[in-house]
């Protein structure tokens, strides 16, 4: 397959993956997804499986079960409700499917993961660190250009370089724009090679894209909107999970807030290109309702 054709196929498949995650609770049959990708329905399933390593049904099922795992870990929703939202009519069939993926029943998974988070917090507190300062605010909708990445979160540099190169080609001063990351998946839930992440640059209100400087991997959308709990992580990105643990296991249970079913946001207030790792500042946005 020629490089140009391969890039086109990957862009069309990325379009499908983004469509699935944005319409996860709708009917997602091969005919509908083939139309999104502009592939022949007759051959779409083979193309999807060859390029992702999963069938359409397996991919949708995994995303729903991984979402269920996050709900079990971070919310107090009843198991039956979580099962229904994952597409299972009864808790028994949900338990079988969940055990197949996570080698644990939903109830035991919830108990072990919540205890694990509390233990992490206790360990942090014993070391003398303070619990996080959290602000609640309304975040307006932000129009962004983004490149999607699937794989290890420590390999997102290519996505960032691509969206920044595109923005510079559009005549934007990238050092003055807000930078957001959307890590869709919890590292404690989703395998390394399947984690999804969007590298996003907030666009000026009056920005009009120049199609002659287009890149098929760069797409536009809106993020934000609604109420968010925000805490600032200080230090290297490798320790972001410690701040997530404080936010979810220490602040959230006593806050009286419930989380919305959408990913957290990470706003990078400075970057490793110009800042030592111990001086990095990252705002973590938790969607609340």
C-alpha positions in Angstrom: 0.0 0.0 0.0 1.5 3.4 -1.0 2.2 5.8 1.8 -0.3 8.3 0.6 -3.1 5.7 0.4 -2.1 4.3 3.8 -2.4 7.8 5.4 -5.8 8.2 3.8 -7.0 4.9 5.2 -5.7 5.7 8.6 -7.5 9.1 8.6 -10.8 7.4 7.5 -10.4 4.8 10.3 -9.6 7.5 12.8 -12.9 9.2 11.8 -14.7 5.9 12.6 -13.0 5.5 16.0 -13.9 9.1 17.0 -17.5 8.6 15.8 -17.8 5.4 17.9 -16.6 7.0 21.1 -18.9 10.0 20.6 -22.0 7.8 19.9 -21.3 4.9 22.2 -24.8 4.5 23.4 -26.3 4.4 19.8 -26.7 1.6 17.4 -23.3 1.1 15.7 -23.6 -1.5 13.0 -21.1 -2.0 10.2 -23.3 -0.3 7.6 -23.4 2.9 9.6 -19.7 3.0 10.4 -18.8 2.1 6.8 -20.7 5.2 5.7 -18.8 7.3 8.2 -15.5 6.0 6.7 -16.6 6.0 3.1 -15.7 2.4 2.8 -17.7 -0.3 1.0 -20.1 -2.0 3.6 -19.1 -5.3 2.0 -15.5 -5.0 3.0 -15.6 -2.6 6.0 -15.5 -5.2 8.7 -12.3 -6.8 7.3 -10.6 -3.4 7.0 -11.6 -2.4 10.5 -10.4 -5.7 12.0 -7.1 -5.6 10.1 -6.3 -2.0 11.1 -7.4 -2.1 14.7 -6.9 -5.7 15.7 -10.5 -5.9 17.0 -13.9 -6.5 15.4 -16.4 -3.7 15.5 -18.4 -5.6 18.1 -15.3 -6.2 20.2 -14.2 -2.6 20.1 -17.6 -1.3 21.1 -18.0 -3.9 23.8 -14.5 -3.0 25.2 -15.2 0.7 25.3 -18.5 0.2 27.1 -16.9 -2.2 29.7 -14.0 0.1 30.3 -16.4 3.0 30.9 -18.3 0.7 33.3 -15.0 0.0 35.1 -14.4 3.7 35.6 -17.9 4.2 36.9 -17.4 1.3 39.4 -14.1 2.8 40.6 -15.1 6.5 40.7 -18.9 6.6 41.3 -21.5 5.2 43.7 -23.8 4.2 40.9 -25.5 0.8 41.5 -24.1 -2.1 39.5 -27.4 -2.7 37.9 -27.6 0.8 36.6 -24.0 0.6 35.3 -24.8 -2.7 33.6 -27.8 -1.2 31.8 -25.7 1.8 30.6 -23.2 -0.7 29.2 -26.0 -2.4 27.2 -26.6 -5.5 29.4 -30.2 -6.2 30.4 -29.4 -8.1 33.6 -26.5 -8.0 36.0 -25.6 -11.6 35.5 -24.7 -11.2 31.8 -22.8 -8.0 32.7 -20.9 -9.8 35.4 -19.9 -12.6 32.9 -18.7 -10.1 30.3 -16.9 -7.9 32.9 -15.1 -10.9 34.4 -13.9 -12.0 31.0 -12.2 -8.6 30.4 -11.0 -7.8 33.9 -10.8 -11.2 35.6 -13.0 -10.0 38.5 -16.6 -9.5 39.2 -17.9 -5.9 39.2 -18.5 -5.9 42.9 -15.0 -7.2 43.8 -13.4 -4.8 41.2 -15.2 -1.8 42.8 -14.1 -2.8 46.3 -10.5 -3.4 45.3 -10.0 -0.3 43.2 -11.7 2.0 45.7 -9.5 0.6 48.5 -6.5 0.9 46.2 -7.2 4.6 45.7 -7.7 5.2 49.4 -4.5 3.4 50.2 -2.7 5.7 47.6 -4.1 8.8 49.4 -3.1 7.6 52.8 0.4 6.9 51.5 0.5 10.4 50.1 -0.7 12.0 53.3 1.7 10.1 55.4 4.6 11.5 53.4 3.4 15.0 54.4 1.7 16.2 51.2 -1.5 18.2 51.5 -4.8 17.3 50.0 -5.5 19.3 46.8 -6.9 22.7 46.5 -9.8 22.4 44.1 -11.9 25.2 42.5 -15.3 24.8 40.9 -15.9 26.8 37.7 -17.9 26.9 34.5 -15.8 26.4 31.5 -17.1 27.9 28.2 -17.1 25.8 25.1 -13.7 26.0 23.4 -13.2 25.5 19.7 -10.0 23.4 19.2 -7.9 21.8 16.5 -6.8 18.3 17.5 -4.9 15.2 16.5 -6.0 11.9 18.0 -3.5 9.4 19.3 -4.0 5.8 20.2 -1.3 4.0 22.3 1.0 4.8 25.2 0.3 8.2 26.8 4.1 8.8 26.8 4.1 8.7 23.0 1.8 11.6 22.3 4.6 13.9 21.2 4.0 13.0 17.5 0.3 14.1 17.8 1.4 17.4 19.4 4.0 18.1 16.8 1.5 17.4 14.0 -1.2 19.8 15.4 1.4 22.5 16.2 2.9 22.2 12.7 -0.6 22.6 11.3 -1.3 25.6 13.4 1.9 27.3 12.4 1.0 26.6 8.8 -2.2 28.4 9.5 -0.3 31.5 10.7 -1.2 31.1 14.3 1.2 32.1 17.1 1.2 28.7 19.0 3.2 30.0 22.0 0.2 32.2 22.9 -2.5 29.5 22.5 -4.0 27.3 25.3 -3.1 23.7 25.1 -5.3 20.9 26.3 -5.0 17.1 26.4 -7.9 14.8 26.5 -6.9 11.5 28.0 -10.0 9.4 27.4 -8.9 6.3 29.2 -7.8 5.5 32.8 -4.4 3.8 32.8 -5.6 1.5 35.5 -8.4 0.2 33.2 -7.3 0.4 29.5 -4.2 -1.5 28.1 -1.3 0.7 27.1 -1.7 0.1 23.4 -5.4 1.0 23.3 -5.4 4.3 25.3 -7.0 7.3 23.4 -5.7 10.9 23.7 -6.5 14.1 21.8 -3.8 16.8 21.5 -5.8 20.0 21.3 -4.9 23.7 20.5 -7.6 26.3 21.4 -8.4 28.4 18.3 -9.0 32.2 18.3 -12.7 33.1 18.0 -12.3 34.6 14.6 -10.1 31.8 13.2 -11.0 30.5 9.7 -9.0 27.4 8.6 -7.1 27.7 5.4 -7.9 24.5 3.5 -4.8 24.8 1.4 -2.7 24.3 4.6 -4.9 21.3 5.6 -3.7 18.0 7.2 -6.1 15.1 7.2 -5.1 14.1 10.7 -6.1 17.5 12.1 -9.8 17.9 12.9 -11.9 20.6 14.6 -14.4 20.3 17.5 -15.5 21.9 20.7 -14.5 20.9 24.2 -15.4 22.2 27.7 -18.8 23.6 28.6 -20.6 23.2 31.9 -19.2 22.8 35.4 -15.7 21.5 36.2 -13.6 20.9 39.3 -10.1 22.1 38.7 -6.9 21.4 40.6 -3.3 22.2 39.6 -0.6 19.5 39.4 2.9 20.8 40.0 5.8 18.7 38.8 6.6 16.1 36.1 3.9 14.5 34.0 5.0 11.1 35.3 3.4 12.0 38.6 0.1 13.2 37.2 -1.6 10.0 38.4 -0.9 11.0 42.0 -2.9 14.2 41.5 -5.7 12.3 39.8 -5.7 9.9 42.9 -6.0 12.9 45.3 -8.8 14.4 43.2 -10.9 11.3 42.8 -10.3 9.5 46.1 -9.9 12.4 48.5 -11.8 15.5 47.1 -14.6 13.9 45.2 -16.2 11.8 47.9 -16.5 14.7 50.3 -17.5 17.3 47.7 -21.1 16.2 47.2 -20.5 16.3 43.5 -21.2 13.7 40.8 -19.1 13.3 37.7 -20.4 13.7 34.2 -19.7 10.9 31.7 -17.0 12.6 29.7 -13.2 12.7 29.9 -11.1 14.8 32.1 -9.1 17.7 30.5 -5.5 18.5 31.1 -4.4 22.1 30.4 -0.7 22.5 30.1 0.2 25.9 31.5 3.8 25.5 30.4 5.6 22.8 28.5 8.7 20.6 28.6 10.1 22.5 25.6 10.8 25.5 27.9 10.3 24.3 31.5 12.2 21.9 33.7 10.1 18.9 34.7 9.8 19.9 38.4 8.4 23.3 37.4 5.7 22.1 35.1 2.1 23.2 35.9 -0.9 21.3 34.6 -4.5 22.0 35.4 -6.7 18.9 35.7 -10.3 19.5 34.9 -12.9 17.0 36.3 -16.4 17.3 34.7 -19.0 17.5 37.4 -22.8 17.9 37.3 
